[in-house]
Amino acid sequence: ILSWLVRPPTDQEEKNFLASKVSTKDMDLLEEEWEKNPQVTIMDLPAIKARSRLQETKLQYKDIHQYSTVFLALVKEECEYERKIKESISIPSVSVNWEQVGPITWIAHFKTQATEALRNLSLTDELNLNCPSEDFNHNGKVVLIGYDGSVALNFVHIPEPPVADLLYTVKLVFDPTPYKRQQFALNDFKNSSSNLTSPLIKDIILGKIPETLEKENIRNIGAFKIPGLKDLNQSQISAIRKALELPFTLIQGPPGTGKTTTIAALVYKFLELKKGPVLVCGPSNISVEHATRNTALTGVNVIRVISRKLDDIVTSVDDVTASKMVFKLNTQESRELCELQTKRSNSPLTANEASRYENLRDTLENKIIAKADCICCTCDTAGSKKFNNLAFPVVIIDESTQAVEPKILIPILHHSKQVVLVGDHCQLGPNVMCRKVEQAGYSVSIVQRLLQLGMKPVRLVTQYRMHPA
């Protein structure tokens, strides 16, 4: 071995490790350790492995304590890994063009060639702009992402107008909220009495699946002609019938087989049988928007609940989005809220006005949510304080194969008695950033695990999107 290219092994290394296999997992551990300590060698691998070992996920768990302990460690590790990655990204010497779009609102436009650093950027993320020479250090919300690397940030209430022709440092801002809500759900699951979900659903989550699930004998199930939707095919009707009868159902829908239509029809039938209110969730805002739009077609009282981060984004379901409906109610409180909103967009509110504004928004939004027959939101949003005192006997989760287990747990822990998981385990699985956590089994969805344990899905088979060939 050329010593200037690769260090020759020491006598001890040659004796102990020359004929040993080094797995990719071992390489990953060494590379992670080198970031902190470049002097680490393969001889230190046993100690590194012992120190960084994560308990792997299981097919079955003996109790809720074991389940929660395993997943709490994985959520924490994934959270810290993403924090480290995001907080390490810094793009120096960025030229910014400022555009004033309101009395106290500015848009910062910049373009960066470091597209790799911002490749996972999405609308509503926050970026920090820092210019020490002008004492400028503020977070802005991403409102535009261009294919050419251009980004636009929205800033409100900047004390001084930004100075032109300066160079800024751009940093990502890490938001731990989704991970906190997963941790809260796991702790609630571990510490709660059984009323957060039925004992049977709790057992199924732990992997203790009964040989046969007891069917509910539903009379007067009615016709499957749903207002506003196209005629359902036989596999969709079978899936809906099974979901109405069973306490826990897996519906597998390959691309183009009408999963969203099935969900909308299922919501309609559950409400027709007086089993509501129904909570419909998904891991992404896109999946939830589709479900909301289709469910609204049936005429049921459906409301979408969103994070405050999404308030400025226009969607096709704004007319049934609670936080946007609060400004259009014909009530004294709604009119007062509109006045405060107008004032807020022109100048900063006083402390009392800001408190009143937030209280009015929360109160009106909670009233809208309380009257709804069906709520649609992301799995993460189902863990917000808006849902603290709400019970949903029926929980339907779309794209459930694309979410990690603790995320799926959040909506289920709202006193559910029937759960329907819709998705396709043959498509993309959950997105996990940390290799160590992925290798511990965190990227295996609950649907995959239940299928491995022998739970049979009901499959949608009629293809609407693809060519017959």
N, C-alpha and C positions, 0 to 999 in steps of 0.2 A: 504494500500500500504506500503510495506517495504521501509522505508525512505532511507536505504542505497542502494536500488536497483533503485527506481524511486522517484523523489522528489514529495511529496504530493502537490496538487494544493493549491495556496493561496486562501483566502476567495474571493477575487475579481475574480480570475480565475474560481473558482467553480461557482460563481454567473453568470459570463458572458459566459463561454466557455464549461462548463462540458457537456452540451447537444448539442454542436455544431458539425457539420460534418467538418472534416479536409480532404481536398482532397489531392491527390498525388501532385497536382500542388503546394498546400500550403506547403507540406512537402519539396518539392524541393527548394522552396524559403527560407524556414527556414534553410535547410542544407547549402545552398549557403551563407546565412548571418552568420551562425555559424563559417564559415571559417575566416570571418573578425572579428566577435564579438561573442564569446561563451556565453555572458551573455544575448543574445536576447531570449525572450520567445514568446509564442503564443500570448501574449497580444500585442506584437509589430507587429503582422501580418498585420493588416489593413494599417499601415504606410509603411511597407515593400512592400506590394502589390501596393500601390499608387506610390511609388518611382520607382518600377521596371516594371511598366506596359508597355507593347509594344502594339502598334496598330496592330490588327490582319489583316491578308490578307482578301480580299473580293472576291466575285465572279465577281462583276462588279465595275469599278472605274469611278467616274464622269469625271475625266480628267487626263492628263499625270502628272500633279503636284501631285495629290493625290497618284497615282500609284508609282511614284518615291519616294515620302516621306515615304510611308509605307515600301518599299523594301530597301531603303537606311538605315533605322534604323535597319532592320533585318540583312542586310549584315554586318553592323558595329558591331552589337552584336555578331554575329557568328564569325567574325574575331577576336574580342577581347577574346572570349571564347577559341578559338583554340590557340591563342597566349599564354593565361594564362596556358592552359593545357600543351602545348609543352615546354614552358620555365620553368615550374615547375618540369619537368622530369630531374633527375640527377642521374647517376649511378656511385657511387664512387668506387675507388680501382680496376680499370680494368687493367689487364695485357695485354700488346700489343706486338705482334711480328711484326717487321718491315721488309719489303722486298723492295729492290731497284730494280725498273723495267726500269729505264732510268737514264740518267745523272742527271736530276733534278726532277724525279718522284719517289714517294714512295707509297707503299701500306701498310696500317696498318691493321693487322688481329687481331681480338679479339673475345672472346666468353663471353656471359653474360647469367646468369640464369634469369635476369630480362626481360624475353621475353614479359611480360605483358606491360612493359613500351615502348617497341619497336614494339608492335604488328601491328601498322599501318605503319611501315617503308616501304618505297618503293625505288626502284632504282632512282637515281638522287636527293634524299633528301640529306641534309647536316647535319653532326654531328660535334660537337665541341669537340676536345680533349684538355684537360687542365692539365698541370703538373707544378704548381707554383714553385717547387724547382729548375726546370731547365728552368724556364721562357718560357715554351712551351705552346702556346695558339693559335691553328689554326683550321680552318674549313676544313673538308674533304668531298668529295662526295661519297655517298654509291655506290659501284660497285658490291657488292655481298651480298645476304642475304640467310643464310642457315636455314634449318628446325630445326637444333640443336641449334639455337641461335647464330651461328657464323656470323660475319659481316666483310666486307672488305671495307676500305675507301681509296680513291685515293687523294694523296696530291701532288700538283705541286708547284715548286718554294719555298720550305721550305728553309729558309736562312742557317740553320745548320742541318747536318744529325741528326736524332733522336737518343737519347741515349737509349740503351737496358736496360732491367730489372728495369723499372720504373713503378709505378702505376699511372694511369690517371683517371680523372673524365670525363665521357661522357655526353654530353648534346645535346638535339635536337635543331636545328636551325629553327626558324619559318620564312616562306617565305610568305609575305602578297600580293605578286603580283596578284594571282587570284582574291582576294577580291578587290584590287585597280581597276582592269579592270572591274569588275562588277559595282563598284561605278562610274567609268568613263562612262560606258554605260548608267547607270540610269540618270546621270547628262546630258549626251548628249541627251537622250530621252526627258528629262524635258525642256532643254533649246534650242533645235534645231528647225529649221524650218522643215517642213514636208518632205523634200527631203531625209532624212536618211532612210525612208521607205515610202511606199505608204500610203495615208490617210486611205485606207480600212484596211491595215494590222495593222496600228496604232489603229484603232477602235477595231479590233478583239482582240488585245493584252489587251485592256481595258475591254474586255468582251461585247462589243457592236456588237453582231453578227447579220448581216442582215438575214431576213427570208429566202432569197435565194441568193446564191452567183452567180453573173453573169458569165456565161460560155463564154470563148473565142471560137469563131468558128474557129477551126483549120482545114484548108484544107491540103490535101496531108500529112496526118499523117504517111502514109507509113506502111510497114510491121513491125511486132514485132519480127522478127528474128534478134537478135543482135549478131554481130561478137564476137567470143570468149566466149559466154555464152551458157548455156544449153537452150533448148526450154522453153519459159515461159508458165506457166499455166494460166488459164482463170482469176483467181483472181488477179494475178500479172499484166496481161494486163489491167484489169479494173482499178486497182490502178494507173498504169502509165497513162492511158488515162485521168483519172479524174485529176491527178496532173498536166498534161499538159494544161488542159482546165481551171482549177480554180486558183484564186490568193492565196488561202490558203487551204491546204489539210492535213488531219490527216490519216496516214496509220498505222493500227494496225496489227502487226505481232507477233503472239505467237511464242515460241521457235521452230526453225526448219522449218519455213514456207518460208524461202528465202528472208529475208529483204535486206540483203547485195546485193544479185543478182538483186533485184528490184531497189535498189539505183543505181547500175552500169548501168542498162538498162535505167533508167530514165535520168541519166546524158547524155547518148548517144543520146536519143531522143530530149532532150532540145537543145543540140548542133546541132543536125540535123535540128532543126527548127530555127537555128540561134538566140537562146535566151541567149547564154552565155555571159561572162564566168559564170561558176557555182561554188558556194562555198559549199563544203560538210564538215560538222563538226560532232563532237561527243564529249561527256563529257570525254572520256578516250582515251589514245593513242592506246589501243588495238582495239577499235571500228574503229578508224580512219585508222589504218593500214589495217584492213580487207577491208574497203571501198576503200582504195587506190589500193590494190592488185586486187580486182575484177574490178574496173573501168579501170585499166591499161590493163586488158585482152581484152577490147573492142577496143583498139587501139587509144583511144582519148589521147590528149596531157594533161596528168594529172601530177600534181606536188604536192608532200607532203611538207608541211612547218612545221618545228618542233622548239621547244624551244632549246636554246643553251645548256641547261642541258642534252639533249639527244644525243649530238654530238658523244659521245664515245660508244653509244649502237648500236650494229649491228642488223638490222632488215631485213625482206624479201623485203622491198621496198626502200633500200638504193639507187638503181640506178635511182629512180625518186624523191629523197629527195633533195630539193634545196641546203641546206647547205653542202651536201656531193658532189653534182654535180659540185660545184664551183671549186673544185680541179682537175676536169677531163676535163675541157673545153680546146680546142686547141686554146688558145689565149695568147697573151703576158701577160695580166693581171693575167690570171689563173696560168701561169708558175711562175710569180713573187710571187703569193700567196703561191704556193707550196714550193718555196725556203724559204719564211719566216716561213712557217709551220714547215719545217725541222729544221731550226735554232731555232725556238721556243721550239721544243721538246728536244733540247740539252742544251740551255742556255736561260736565260731571255732576252727578246728583249729590245732594248733601247726605250725611250719614243716615238721617231719618228717612229721607226720600228713598235711598237705596234699600233700606230695610223694608219699607212699605212695598216697594216694587217687588222684591223677592217674595215677601209674604203673600202678596196678591197673586203672583204667578203660581206659586205652590198651591195655594188654596183653590184657585179656579181649575188648575190642572188636576188636582186630586178629585174634585167634584166630577169632572168629565170622565176620569178613569173609573170612579166608583159606579157610574151609571152604565158602563159599557158591558156588552154581552161577550165580546171577544177583544182581548188585548194582544197586539203584535209588537214585539221588541226583540232586541238581540239578547242572547243568553247573559251577557255581562250586565245589560241594563236591568234585567230582572232582579239583579242584586242591589239595585239602588234603593234609597230610603223611601221612594214613592211606593214601593211594593211591601213595605214593612208589615202592614196589617191586612194584607189582601190574601184571600184564599182562592185557589183555582183547582177545582176537582179534576179538571181535564187539562193535561199539558201535552202539546204537540210540538216536536222539535224537528225542523227541516234541516237538511244537510248535516244530520247528526254524526255522520262519519267523518266530518271535517273539523270536529271539535275534540279537544282533550276531555277526559272524563270529568275533572272538577268543574269545567265550564258547563257541561251538561247537567251537573248536579244542581246548579244555581236555580233554574226554573222549577225543577222537580220538587224542591223543598218549600213549596207553597201549598202544603196540605193536599197534594195530588192523590187521587184515587185511581185514575186511569192515565197511563203514559203511552204515547205513540211516538216512536223514533222513525223518522223517514230519512232515507239516504241511499247511498250505494257504496258498499265497501270496496268495490272494484275500481272506484275513481280515487281522486286525491284523498289522502288521509290528513290528519291534523298537522299543521305547520309548527314544527318544534325547532328552535334555534340552537340549543345546546346539545352537542353530540353526546356528551356523557348522560344527559337526561333521556335522550332518544334511545340510547343503548340500554337504559334501564327499563324501557318499555312504555315510556310516557306517550309515544306517538301512536300507540295502539288504541283505537277508539273503543268505546264501550260496546258498540255494535259488533265490531270484530270479535271482541272477547266473548260476548253472549253467543255469537254464531259458533265459536270454537267449543263452547260448552253444550252445543246441541240445540239451541233455540232456533226454531224454523221461522224464516221471514215469509211474508206473503209478498209475491212479486208482481209488479206491473209489467205487462208483456207487450202491449200494443204500442208500436212505434209511430210517433207523429212527426218527427223531425228529419229522420234520415231516409235516404233512398232505400227501397226494399232490398237491394242487393247487399 
